[in-house]
Amino acid sequence: MDEKIRNAVYQAYTGESKASLRLKVFAEKAENEGYPQLA
């Protein structure tokens, strides 16, 4: 696989993983603070 493509795929995967984790943390915080409709 071309290095440029491998790098792009790696960065995309890393970015999506971070976004998913960030949203999960926000949802847990909203639920803990009494806003289950936002979770």
PDBQT receptor file of N, H, CA, C and O in Angstrom, charges set to zero:
ATOM      1  N   MET A   1       0.855  -1.174   0.000  1.00  0.00    +0.000 N 
ATOM      2  CA  MET A   1       0.000   0.000   0.000  1.00  0.00    +0.000 C 
ATOM      3  C   MET A   1       0.901   1.237   0.000  1.00  0.00    +0.000 C 
ATOM      4  O   MET A   1       1.913   1.296   0.698  1.00  0.00    +0.000 OA
ATOM      5  N   ASP A   2       0.513   2.187  -0.778  1.00  0.00    +0.000 N 
ATOM      6  H   ASP A   2      -0.309   2.140  -1.345  1.00  0.00    +0.000 HD
ATOM      7  CA  ASP A   2       1.253   3.443  -0.860  1.00  0.00    +0.000 C 
ATOM      8  C   ASP A   2       1.280   4.128   0.509  1.00  0.00    +0.000 C 
ATOM      9  O   ASP A   2       0.279   4.137   1.225  1.00  0.00    +0.000 OA
ATOM     10  N   GLU A   3       2.409   4.689   0.858  1.00  0.00    +0.000 N 
ATOM     11  H   GLU A   3       3.222   4.682   0.276  1.00  0.00    +0.000 HD
ATOM     12  CA  GLU A   3       2.589   5.335   2.168  1.00  0.00    +0.000 C 
ATOM     13  C   GLU A   3       1.584   6.461   2.388  1.00  0.00    +0.000 C 
ATOM     14  O   GLU A   3       1.085   6.643   3.499  1.00  0.00    +0.000 OA
ATOM     15  N   LYS A   4       1.286   7.213   1.335  1.00  0.00    +0.000 N 
ATOM     16  H   LYS A   4       1.691   7.065   0.433  1.00  0.00    +0.000 HD
ATOM     17  CA  LYS A   4       0.338   8.329   1.426  1.00  0.00    +0.000 C 
ATOM     18  C   LYS A   4      -1.068   7.821   1.778  1.00  0.00    +0.000 C 
ATOM     19  O   LYS A   4      -1.762   8.409   2.606  1.00  0.00    +0.000 OA
ATOM     20  N   ILE A   5      -1.467   6.733   1.142  1.00  0.00    +0.000 N 
ATOM     21  H   ILE A   5      -0.903   6.255   0.469  1.00  0.00    +0.000 HD
ATOM     22  CA  ILE A   5      -2.792   6.156   1.399  1.00  0.00    +0.000 C 
ATOM     23  C   ILE A   5      -2.843   5.574   2.809  1.00  0.00    +0.000 C 
ATOM     24  O   ILE A   5      -3.819   5.767   3.534  1.00  0.00    +0.000 OA
ATOM     25  N   ARG A   6      -1.785   4.860   3.191  1.00  0.00    +0.000 N 
ATOM     26  H   ARG A   6      -0.992   4.703   2.602  1.00  0.00    +0.000 HD
ATOM     27  CA  ARG A   6      -1.736   4.269   4.523  1.00  0.00    +0.000 C 
ATOM     28  C   ARG A   6      -1.846   5.351   5.592  1.00  0.00    +0.000 C 
ATOM     29  O   ARG A   6      -2.555   5.184   6.584  1.00  0.00    +0.000 OA
ATOM     30  N   ASN A   7      -1.150   6.446   5.387  1.00  0.00    +0.000 N 
ATOM     31  H   ASN A   7      -0.574   6.582   4.581  1.00  0.00    +0.000 HD
ATOM     32  CA  ASN A   7      -1.198   7.569   6.322  1.00  0.00    +0.000 C 
ATOM     33  C   ASN A   7      -2.600   8.165   6.405  1.00  0.00    +0.000 C 
ATOM     34  O   ASN A   7      -3.087   8.463   7.496  1.00  0.00    +0.000 OA
ATOM     35  N   ALA A   8      -3.243   8.337   5.267  1.00  0.00    +0.000 N 
ATOM     36  H   ALA A   8      -2.848   8.095   4.381  1.00  0.00    +0.000 HD
ATOM     37  CA  ALA A   8      -4.590   8.913   5.234  1.00  0.00    +0.000 C 
ATOM     38  C   ALA A   8      -5.582   8.008   5.957  1.00  0.00    +0.000 C 
ATOM     39  O   ALA A   8      -6.424   8.486   6.716  1.00  0.00    +0.000 OA
ATOM     40  N   VAL A   9      -5.482   6.703   5.721  1.00  0.00    +0.000 N 
ATOM     41  H   VAL A   9      -4.798   6.314   5.104  1.00  0.00    +0.000 HD
ATOM     42  CA  VAL A   9      -6.382   5.755   6.382  1.00  0.00    +0.000 C 
ATOM     43  C   VAL A   9      -6.139   5.764   7.892  1.00  0.00    +0.000 C 
ATOM     44  O   VAL A   9      -7.084   5.754   8.680  1.00  0.00    +0.000 OA
ATOM     45  N   TYR A  10      -4.879   5.783   8.282  1.00  0.00    +0.000 N 
ATOM     46  H   TYR A  10      -4.111   5.791   7.641  1.00  0.00    +0.000 HD
ATOM     47  CA  TYR A  10      -4.528   5.809   9.703  1.00  0.00    +0.000 C 
ATOM     48  C   TYR A  10      -5.087   7.063  10.375  1.00  0.00    +0.000 C 
ATOM     49  O   TYR A  10      -5.669   6.981  11.456  1.00  0.00    +0.000 OA
ATOM     50  N   GLN A  11      -4.913   8.208   9.747  1.00  0.00    +0.000 N 
ATOM     51  H   GLN A  11      -4.440   8.275   8.868  1.00  0.00    +0.000 HD
ATOM     52  CA  GLN A  11      -5.404   9.462  10.320  1.00  0.00    +0.000 C 
ATOM     53  C   GLN A  11      -6.928   9.477  10.405  1.00  0.00    +0.000 C 
ATOM     54  O   GLN A  11      -7.491   9.965  11.384  1.00  0.00    +0.000 OA
ATOM     55  N   ALA A  12      -7.591   8.948   9.387  1.00  0.00    +0.000 N 
ATOM     56  H   ALA A  12      -7.133   8.551   8.591  1.00  0.00    +0.000 HD
ATOM     57  CA  ALA A  12      -9.052   8.891   9.405  1.00  0.00    +0.000 C 
ATOM     58  C   ALA A  12      -9.535   7.993  10.538  1.00  0.00    +0.000 C 
ATOM     59  O   ALA A  12     -10.455   8.354  11.273  1.00  0.00    +0.000 OA
ATOM     60  N   TYR A  13      -8.919   6.834  10.677  1.00  0.00    +0.000 N 
ATOM     61  H   TYR A  13      -8.172   6.541  10.081  1.00  0.00    +0.000 HD
ATOM     62  CA  TYR A  13      -9.300   5.899  11.735  1.00  0.00    +0.000 C 
ATOM     63  C   TYR A  13      -9.068   6.520  13.111  1.00  0.00    +0.000 C 
ATOM     64  O   TYR A  13      -9.923   6.424  13.992  1.00  0.00    +0.000 OA
ATOM     65  N   THR A  14      -7.926   7.148  13.291  1.00  0.00    +0.000 N 
ATOM     66  H   THR A  14      -7.231   7.226  12.576  1.00  0.00    +0.000 HD
ATOM     67  CA  THR A  14      -7.599   7.783  14.565  1.00  0.00    +0.000 C 
ATOM     68  C   THR A  14      -8.603   8.889  14.886  1.00  0.00    +0.000 C 
ATOM     69  O   THR A  14      -9.083   8.990  16.015  1.00  0.00    +0.000 OA
ATOM     70  N   GLY A  15      -8.914   9.707  13.901  1.00  0.00    +0.000 N 
ATOM     71  H   GLY A  15      -8.524   9.625  12.984  1.00  0.00    +0.000 HD
ATOM     72  CA  GLY A  15      -9.872  10.793  14.111  1.00  0.00    +0.000 C 
ATOM     73  C   GLY A  15     -11.251  10.290  14.480  1.00  0.00    +0.000 C 
ATOM     74  O   GLY A  15     -11.894  10.843  15.372  1.00  0.00    +0.000 OA
ATOM     75  N   GLU A  16     -11.715   9.244  13.803  1.00  0.00    +0.000 N 
ATOM     76  H   GLU A  16     -11.192   8.795  13.078  1.00  0.00    +0.000 HD
ATOM     77  CA  GLU A  16     -13.032   8.682  14.099  1.00  0.00    +0.000 C 
ATOM     78  C   GLU A  16     -13.056   8.047  15.485  1.00  0.00    +0.000 C 
ATOM     79  O   GLU A  16     -14.052   8.148  16.201  1.00  0.00    +0.000 OA
ATOM     80  N   SER A  17     -11.978   7.403  15.855  1.00  0.00    +0.000 N 
ATOM     81  H   SER A  17     -11.169   7.320  15.274  1.00  0.00    +0.000 HD
ATOM     82  CA  SER A  17     -11.900   6.778  17.181  1.00  0.00    +0.000 C 
ATOM     83  C   SER A  17     -11.976   7.833  18.277  1.00  0.00    +0.000 C 
ATOM     84  O   SER A  17     -12.688   7.662  19.266  1.00  0.00    +0.000 OA
ATOM     85  N   LYS A  18     -11.244   8.916  18.096  1.00  0.00    +0.000 N 
ATOM     86  H   LYS A  18     -10.666   9.055  17.292  1.00  0.00    +0.000 HD
ATOM     87  CA  LYS A  18     -11.258   9.998  19.085  1.00  0.00    +0.000 C 
ATOM     88  C   LYS A  18     -12.639  10.638  19.166  1.00  0.00    +0.000 C 
ATOM     89  O   LYS A  18     -13.118  10.945  20.258  1.00  0.00    +0.000 OA
ATOM     90  N   ALA A  19     -13.278  10.839  18.025  1.00  0.00    +0.000 N 
ATOM     91  H   ALA A  19     -12.889  10.590  17.138  1.00  0.00    +0.000 HD
ATOM     92  CA  ALA A  19     -14.607  11.454  18.010  1.00  0.00    +0.000 C 
ATOM     93  C   ALA A  19     -15.617  10.560  18.718  1.00  0.00    +0.000 C 
ATOM     94  O   ALA A  19     -16.453  11.043  19.482  1.00  0.00    +0.000 OA
ATOM     95  N   SER A  20     -15.540   9.275  18.465  1.00  0.00    +0.000 N 
ATOM     96  H   SER A  20     -14.861   8.883  17.844  1.00  0.00    +0.000 HD
ATOM     97  CA  SER A  20     -16.451   8.329  19.101  1.00  0.00    +0.000 C 
ATOM     98  C   SER A  20     -16.283   8.343  20.612  1.00  0.00    +0.000 C 
ATOM     99  O   SER A  20     -17.268   8.372  21.350  1.00  0.00    +0.000 OA
ATOM    100  N   LEU A  21     -15.054   8.323  21.067  1.00  0.00    +0.000 N 
ATOM    101  H   LEU A  21     -14.254   8.299  20.468  1.00  0.00    +0.000 HD
ATOM    102  CA  LEU A  21     -14.781   8.345  22.502  1.00  0.00    +0.000 C 
ATOM    103  C   LEU A  21     -15.261   9.653  23.126  1.00  0.00    +0.000 C 
ATOM    104  O   LEU A  21     -15.847   9.649  24.208  1.00  0.00    +0.000 OA
ATOM    105  N   ARG A  22     -15.014  10.759  22.449  1.00  0.00    +0.000 N 
ATOM    106  H   ARG A  22     -14.538  10.762  21.569  1.00  0.00    +0.000 HD
ATOM    107  CA  ARG A  22     -15.428  12.070  22.958  1.00  0.00    +0.000 C 
ATOM    108  C   ARG A  22     -16.957  12.125  23.104  1.00  0.00    +0.000 C 
ATOM    109  O   ARG A  22     -17.462  12.624  24.110  1.00  0.00    +0.000 OA
ATOM    110  N   LEU A  23     -17.689  11.619  22.113  1.00  0.00    +0.000 N 
ATOM    111  H   LEU A  23     -17.279  11.214  21.296  1.00  0.00    +0.000 HD
ATOM    112  CA  LEU A  23     -19.150  11.632  22.181  1.00  0.00    +0.000 C 
ATOM    113  C   LEU A  23     -19.660  10.731  23.299  1.00  0.00    +0.000 C 
ATOM    114  O   LEU A  23     -20.640  11.060  23.969  1.00  0.00    +0.000 OA
ATOM    115  N   LYS A  24     -18.998   9.600  23.499  1.00  0.00    +0.000 N 
ATOM    116  H   LYS A  24     -18.202   9.333  22.955  1.00  0.00    +0.000 HD
ATOM    117  CA  LYS A  24     -19.395   8.695  24.581  1.00  0.00    +0.000 C 
ATOM    118  C   LYS A  24     -19.206   9.365  25.939  1.00  0.00    +0.000 C 
ATOM    119  O   LYS A  24     -20.061   9.246  26.817  1.00  0.00    +0.000 OA
ATOM    120  N   VAL A  25     -18.093  10.067  26.112  1.00  0.00    +0.000 N 
ATOM    121  H   VAL A  25     -17.398  10.164  25.399  1.00  0.00    +0.000 HD
ATOM    122  CA  VAL A  25     -17.821  10.770  27.371  1.00  0.00    +0.000 C 
ATOM    123  C   VAL A  25     -18.859  11.866  27.597  1.00  0.00    +0.000 C 
ATOM    124  O   VAL A  25     -19.362  12.011  28.711  1.00  0.00    +0.000 OA
ATOM    125  N   PHE A  26     -19.186  12.632  26.570  1.00  0.00    +0.000 N 
ATOM    126  H   PHE A  26     -18.777  12.514  25.665  1.00  0.00    +0.000 HD
ATOM    127  CA  PHE A  26     -20.197  13.683  26.702  1.00  0.00    +0.000 C 
ATOM    128  C   PHE A  26     -21.556  13.091  27.062  1.00  0.00    +0.000 C 
ATOM    129  O   PHE A  26     -22.277  13.651  27.888  1.00  0.00    +0.000 OA
ATOM    130  N   ALA A  27     -21.910  11.959  26.447  1.00  0.00    +0.000 N 
ATOM    131  H   ALA A  27     -21.324  11.504  25.776  1.00  0.00    +0.000 HD
ATOM    132  CA  ALA A  27     -23.192  11.318  26.731  1.00  0.00    +0.000 C 
ATOM    133  C   ALA A  27     -23.253  10.839  28.179  1.00  0.00    +0.000 C 
ATOM    134  O   ALA A  27     -24.272  11.012  28.847  1.00  0.00    +0.000 OA
ATOM    135  N   GLU A  28     -22.180  10.246  28.662  1.00  0.00    +0.000 N 
ATOM    136  H   GLU A  28     -21.351  10.106  28.120  1.00  0.00    +0.000 HD
ATOM    137  CA  GLU A  28     -22.148   9.788  30.053  1.00  0.00    +0.000 C 
ATOM    138  C   GLU A  28     -22.259  10.968  31.017  1.00  0.00    +0.000 C 
ATOM    139  O   GLU A  28     -22.964  10.889  32.023  1.00  0.00    +0.000 OA
ATOM    140  N   LYS A  29     -21.567  12.052  30.709  1.00  0.00    +0.000 N 
ATOM    141  H   LYS A  29     -20.995  12.117  29.892  1.00  0.00    +0.000 HD
ATOM    142  CA  LYS A  29     -21.611  13.240  31.567  1.00  0.00    +0.000 C 
ATOM    143  C   LYS A  29     -23.023  13.835  31.581  1.00  0.00    +0.000 C 
ATOM    144  O   LYS A  29     -23.521  14.215  32.641  1.00  0.00    +0.000 OA
ATOM    145  N   ALA A  30     -23.659  13.918  30.432  1.00  0.00    +0.000 N 
ATOM    146  H   ALA A  30     -23.255  13.609  29.571  1.00  0.00    +0.000 HD
ATOM    147  CA  ALA A  30     -25.018  14.455  30.361  1.00  0.00    +0.000 C 
ATOM    148  C   ALA A  30     -25.977  13.592  31.177  1.00  0.00    +0.000 C 
ATOM    149  O   ALA A  30     -26.827  14.112  31.900  1.00  0.00    +0.000 OA
ATOM    150  N   GLU A  31     -25.837  12.288  31.060  1.00  0.00    +0.000 N 
ATOM    151  H   GLU A  31     -25.146  11.865  30.474  1.00  0.00    +0.000 HD
ATOM    152  CA  GLU A  31     -26.716  11.398  31.813  1.00  0.00    +0.000 C 
ATOM    153  C   GLU A  31     -26.470  11.525  33.319  1.00  0.00    +0.000 C 
ATOM    154  O   GLU A  31     -27.420  11.535  34.102  1.00  0.00    +0.000 OA
ATOM    155  N   ASN A  32     -25.223  11.619  33.718  1.00  0.00    +0.000 N 
ATOM    156  H   ASN A  32     -24.452  11.611  33.082  1.00  0.00    +0.000 HD
ATOM    157  CA  ASN A  32     -24.888  11.763  35.143  1.00  0.00    +0.000 C 
ATOM    158  C   ASN A  32     -25.378  13.084  35.715  1.00  0.00    +0.000 C 
ATOM    159  O   ASN A  32     -25.667  13.176  36.908  1.00  0.00    +0.000 OA
ATOM    160  N   GLU A  33     -25.474  14.105  34.873  1.00  0.00    +0.000 N 
ATOM    161  H   GLU A  33     -25.239  14.030  33.904  1.00  0.00    +0.000 HD
ATOM    162  CA  GLU A  33     -25.918  15.420  35.340  1.00  0.00    +0.000 C 
ATOM    163  C   GLU A  33     -27.430  15.603  35.220  1.00  0.00    +0.000 C 
ATOM    164  O   GLU A  33     -27.947  16.693  35.468  1.00  0.00    +0.000 OA
ATOM    165  N   GLY A  34     -28.139  14.534  34.839  1.00  0.00    +0.000 N 
ATOM    166  H   GLY A  34     -27.719  13.649  34.638  1.00  0.00    +0.000 HD
ATOM    167  CA  GLY A  34     -29.595  14.594  34.800  1.00  0.00    +0.000 C 
ATOM    168  C   GLY A  34     -30.183  15.032  33.476  1.00  0.00    +0.000 C 
ATOM    169  O   GLY A  34     -31.310  15.525  33.438  1.00  0.00    +0.000 OA
ATOM    170  N   TYR A  35     -29.454  14.866  32.398  1.00  0.00    +0.000 N 
ATOM    171  H   TYR A  35     -28.538  14.465  32.429  1.00  0.00    +0.000 HD
ATOM    172  CA  TYR A  35     -29.947  15.214  31.070  1.00  0.00    +0.000 C 
ATOM    173  C   TYR A  35     -29.931  13.984  30.160  1.00  0.00    +0.000 C 
ATOM    174  O   TYR A  35     -29.188  13.952  29.179  1.00  0.00    +0.000 OA
ATOM    175  N   PRO A  36     -30.747  12.971  30.477  1.00  0.00    +0.000 N 
ATOM    176  CA  PRO A  36     -30.712  11.739  29.675  1.00  0.00    +0.000 C 
ATOM    177  C   PRO A  36     -31.153  11.955  28.226  1.00  0.00    +0.000 C 
ATOM    178  O   PRO A  36     -30.776  11.181  27.346  1.00  0.00    +0.000 OA
ATOM    179  N   GLN A  37     -31.943  12.990  27.970  1.00  0.00    +0.000 N 
ATOM    180  H   GLN A  37     -32.250  13.619  28.684  1.00  0.00    +0.000 HD
ATOM    181  CA  GLN A  37     -32.391  13.261  26.607  1.00  0.00    +0.000 C 
ATOM    182  C   GLN A  37     -31.239  13.695  25.705  1.00  0.00    +0.000 C 
ATOM    183  O   GLN A  37     -31.338  13.590  24.482  1.00  0.00    +0.000 OA
ATOM    184  N   LEU A  38     -30.153  14.178  26.293  1.00  0.00    +0.000 N 
ATOM    185  H   LEU A  38     -30.073  14.264  27.286  1.00  0.00    +0.000 HD
ATOM    186  CA  LEU A  38     -28.981  14.577  25.513  1.00  0.00    +0.000 C 
ATOM    187  C   LEU A  38     -28.000  13.428  25.318  1.00  0.00    +0.000 C 
ATOM    188  O   LEU A  38     -27.131  13.484  24.448  1.00  0.00    +0.000 OA
ATOM    189  N   ALA A  39     -28.144  12.398  26.126  1.00  0.00    +0.000 N 
ATOM    190  H   ALA A  39     -28.851  12.353  26.833  1.00  0.00    +0.000 HD
ATOM    191  CA  ALA A  39     -27.180  11.293  26.094  1.00  0.00    +0.000 C 
ATOM    192  C   ALA A  39     -27.368  10.381  24.928  1.00  0.00    +0.000 C 
ATOM    193  O   ALA A  39     -26.627   9.410  24.778  1.00  0.00    +0.000 OA
TER     194      ALA A  39
